[in-house]
Amino acid sequence: MKRLAILGSTGSIGVNTLAVVERHPDLFSVVALSADRQVDRLFGQIRQHQPRYAAMADLASANQLRSRVREAGLKCEVLSGPSSLEQIASAAEVDAVMAAIVGSPGLRSTLAAAHAGKQLLLANKEALVMAGPLLMNAVKASGAALLPIDSEHNAIFQALPRGFDGNFAHGGVRRLWLTASGGPFLRTPREQLGSVTPDQACAHPKWVMGRKISVDSATLMNKGLEVIEASFLFNANPSQIQVVIHPQSIVHSLVEYVDGSVLAQLGNPDMRTPIAHALAYPQRIDPGVEPLDLCAIASLSFERPDLERFPCLGLAFRALGAGGSAPIVLNAANEVAVAKFLAGLLPFARIAELVEEVLSALPVVGVSTLEDVMGADAQARRAAECRLETVTH
């Protein structure tokens, strides 16, 4: 029985994780759940899964949840604040941690799970983008097991040699291929991108995701962040990572070997597949996903990404090549820009422009501690906000 903590349990990844868990009550038990402000949804999960702990980032929401838990007679300790996430991520009762909190708020709890030597199921790509060396060093030092949840990185993990240690030459690996659907605006005329609305940007043609990651998919920044994530996960330099547009989202990524072989992982676009793979690794379990029917799909297509249409992808490669604080700046500026766009305060086309402006304005500095990471993050956010205020006024 594997004991789980699911950080971000009310989001898309968290809900899908619980769906897989429900199919296998003999294999998994839920020890802890967390959410930001979604009191009703988290209470329903507590009532169904009976965790020992529940944590909310928002204190007022935690107080509401605590009252409802008490009135229902449930035995669940409700915690609140950022430190509560670190507490449950490192709790002795927890074997595996699903790190599914979107963006920089999930960084500290992800690091806490790594330092505690947990099996870390990583769905928070920003943790690696912001603090890749710190996280990978923590995993190595503690003996933690890091299993990627992103469908692309999970696909690469499955297609690499078993026990791959990051040595491309020893593994006979030439490069990694990340597939991208192209998002909702793959064929949209460029002149129409300036009037894109948040709802249009969030209408992904293949995946059901949260609003922030949906916008990142529409700009291809999500794929750019995944390039940086892949670099840290698999010890790959920028020249060893390629991105290819694959609108059907059936081939989730590929590994190219030096002998010319290319191994791909295929499956229907459903996050329960990589989640189940990581939850049960190295075994395989049924996630409840419809089997892939290649004859019904009939054809698969691939094309090179258009970096003029999707400048965010090029910016991510640029930040990865620069190293140091550059990926942190890229991520922070993008989080600010996407939040403004979703609030109706920034045009869609300005997202990439703002990220490039901040990336160009701030010098690249070395990063060796969590304080360095948070300092670079804060500086980039201030720079982004300052540029927005300048334009506004």
N, C-alpha and C positions, 0 to 999 in steps of 0.2 A: 504494500500500500504506500504510494508516494504521496507525501503531504505537501499541499500547494499553498502558496500565497500568490494571489492575482492582483497586481497593482494596476489600477485602471480597469476594474471589472465591469463597469457600466458602459465602456466604449465598445467599439466593434470587435477588437481583438479579445477583450475580456469576455464579452457575450459569447463569442464563438468558442473560446476556451471552455467556458462552462457547459456549452452544448456538447463538446467532446467528452468532458468529464461525466456528464449525465449518462452517456452511453456505456460508461465503464466504471460503475460504482465499486467494483471489486478491485480496481487498480488505483483509484485516486480518491483522496479526501481533501476537502477545502478547509484550510486552517485560518486563512486571513483573506479579506477582500478590502479594496479601497476605491474611493471615488472622490471627485472634487466637490460637486454640489448636488448631485442627483440623489436626493434623499429617498424618493419613492422607489426608484429602480433598485438602489442598494438595499433598501429594506426588504424588497421582494426576494432578492438574492440571499439575504441573511435567513429569511424565513425558510427558503427552500434548501439551502446548503448547510445551515447551522455552523458557521465558522466560529472559532474561538475569539477572533479579533475582527474588527472592522475599523477602518480609518478614513477620515475625511479631511481634506486640506482646509476646508472652510469651517471655522469654529461655530458659526451660527447654524450651519447645516448639521454639524456634528451634534449639537445640542438637540436639534429636532429629532435626529435619528436616535439618539440616546433615549429620549422620552418614548418614542414609538417601540423601541426594543424592550424597554422596561414594561410598558403597558401590555405588550404581547407575551410577556413572561419568557422571553428568549434569553438564553445564557450566552451572551456575546458582549465582550468588552469593547466599547466604542472609544476610539482614540481620535485625536485631532492634531493638526499642524504638520509641517514638513518632517519634523523629527519622528513622528509616528510611523511614517512610511519606512524610514531607516530601521526603526525598531522591529517592525514585522518582517522586513526583508532579511534581517539577520537573526530572527528568533530561532531558538534551538529546536522548536517543534516543526520548523519548516525545512523540507528537503529541497524543494524547487521553487523558484520565483519566476513568475511570468511578469516581465517588465514591459508593461503596455501603456504607460503614461506618456502622452504625446508631448514632444518638445523638451525644452530645458528643465521644466519642473521634475522630470523623471530622473535626472542625472544622479542626484545624491543617493537615492534609494537603490539605483542600479549598482552604483559603486559599493554601497553597503552590502549588497548580496554577493558581489564579487569578493570583497574582503573577507566575508564570512564563509567562503568556500562552498557556496550553494551551487546547485545546478541552475544556471541562469539562462532562461528562455528569453532572448532579447528581441523585443518588438519595438523598442525605442531607439531608432537609428540616430537620433540627435545625441545620445550618450556617447556613441563612438565618434561622431563628427566633432563634438566639442572636446572630448577627453579620451580619444582613442588610445594614446600611449599609456595614460593612467589606468584605464580600464583593463587593457590587455596585460599590463604589468601586475595588476591586482589579481587577475585570473590566474596568471602563472605562479605568483607567490603563494596563493592560498590553495591551489589545486582545484579551483572551481572548474566546472564544465560549462562552456559557453556554446549554446545552440541557437543559431539564428532563426527567427520567425518570419522575417520578410520573405515572401515567396521566392524572390530572386536569389537571395543569399542561401536560403534553405535548399534551393535547387542546385546551386553550386556546391554546397556542402555534400549533397547526395552524389554529385557527379565526380567529385574529387576522389583520389585514392583513399581508402580507409586508413586513418592514422596520419593524414597529410599534416606535415609540421611547418608549412610555410616555405619550404625549400622547393622552388619551382623546378630547378634542375634535377634534384633527386627524385621528384615525383613525375618527371617527364612532362610537366605542364608548360605549355607555351603562353596561353592567355585565358582570361575569363571573359565571357560574353554575357552582359546584362540585357535582358529584353525589356522593352517599354511599349505599352499599348499605344502611346501617342496622345492619350487623353481625349477629352471631348472636342478639342479644336485642331485636330490633326489635319483636317481638310478645310477648315474655316478660312475664307479669304482674309489676308492680313489686315486689310483696311477695316474689317469688322471687329477686330480684336479690341479696339479702343472702347467699344460700347458694351463689352461683355459684362454681365451681371454676376453677382456671387452665386445665385441659384444655377445659372448656366455653367459656371465653372465647377460647381459641385456635382453636376450630373455626369458622373463617370460612366462610360459606355459598358464597362465590364465588372468593376468592383464596387461594392458598397462600403464606403469608408466615411470617417469623420470629415468635417468641413475643411479643416486646415490641411490635412493630407490630400484631400481632393483638389484643393487649389494648387498645392505643390505638384500634383500629377498633371494638372492642366498647363502649368508653366514648364514642366519637366524638371523643376527643382528637386522633386522627389527622387528622380533618377540620378540627379547630380549628387544628392546626399547619399544615395545608395552606392555610388562610385567611391566616395570617400569611405563609407562603411566597409565596402569590400576590400579596400586597400589595407585597412587595419585588421579585419577579420582574417584575411588570407595572405598577409604580408606581400601584397602586390604593389608594384610601382605603377604610375599612371599609364605607361606604355603597355602594360600587361592587362589593361581593362578596356574593353570596347562596349559600346552601347548600340543596340540595333532595335529599330521600331518593328514591332510584331503585333498588329492590331487585334489578332484573335485571342491573345493572352492565353495560349495553350502551352507553348514552350516557355517555361518560366525562367530559364537561363541555361547556359551551356559552358562546358569546359573544353578547350582545345588543347590537344596533346601534341608533342613534338613529332610524333609519327604520322600526323595528319588526321588522326581520329578526333571526332568531336562528339562528346557525350552530352545529351540534353535530358532534362527532367520535364516530362509533360504531365498535364492534368487539367481538369476543368478549373476555371478561375474561382476557387473557393478557399478561403483562408483556413478552413478546418483541416485541410490536407497538411500544410506545413506545421500547424499547431499540433496535430496528432503525431506527426513524425517526431517532433521535438519532445513532446510529453512522454512518449513511449520508448524513445531511443535507448538502446539500439534495436529494440523490437519494433514490430509494425502492428497497428490496430486499425479497426474500421472507424473512420471519422463521420460516417453518414453522408458522404459525398457521392453524387451520381457518377457512375463509372464513365470513363472517357470513351466516346464512340468516334473513332477516327473517320469511319466511312460517312458519318453524318456531317462531320466538319468538312470533309472533302478536300480542302486545300489550306495551306498555311503560307503566309506571305511575310517578307522581311524587306526593310529598306533602311537606308542610312538616315540618322536624325538631321534635320535642317536646323543648324545652329543660329541662323538668322531669325527663324520663327521661334526658336526655343533658346534664347541666349543664356538662360539660367544654367543649362547643362554645361556650356562652355565656361561659365563663371566657376562652377564647381570644380572642373578639371584644373582651372587656373589656381584656385585656392589650394587644392591638393598638391599641386606642384610647388607652390610657395611654402607650404608647410607652416609650422609654428602656430601662430594665432589666427592665420588666414581662414581656416575652416570654421573657427569659432565666430569670426566676424561675419562670414557668409551666412551662417545659420541664424545668428542674432538679427542681422539686418533683414533677412527674409521673414523671420517670425513677426517683426514689427510691420513690415510691408503687407504681409498676408492678413494680419489682424486689422489693419486700416482698410484694406480692400473689402474684407468681409463686413466691416462696419459701414461701408459705403463712402469712405473718406479718401479713397485712392483708386484711380483707374487701373484696370487690369494690366495695361501695358507699362505702367509705372513701377510695377513690382520689380522687374528685372533691372530697370534703370536705377532705382533706389539702391538695390543690392550692389550694383557695380560702383555707384558713387561712393558708398561707404567703404567698400573693399579697396577702392583706389585711394581714398583719403587717409586711411589708417595704416601706419607702418606695421610690418610683420615683426613680431617679437617672439622670443622663446617662451615655451610653456612647460613647466615642470611640476607644478602643484595645482591642487584644486582651486586655491586662491588665485593663481594666475589665470586659470580658466574663467572663473567668475568675473575677474577684473576685466579681461578682454571682452567677455560677453556684455558686461555693463557699459563699457566704453562704446562698443558698437551700437548698442541700443540708444545711447545718448546721441551718438552721431546721426543715427537714422531719424530720430525724433527731431533733432535740430534742423536737419535738411527739410523735413516735412513742414516744420514751422516757418522756415525761411520762404518756402514756395507758397505756403498759405497766405502769408502776410506780405 
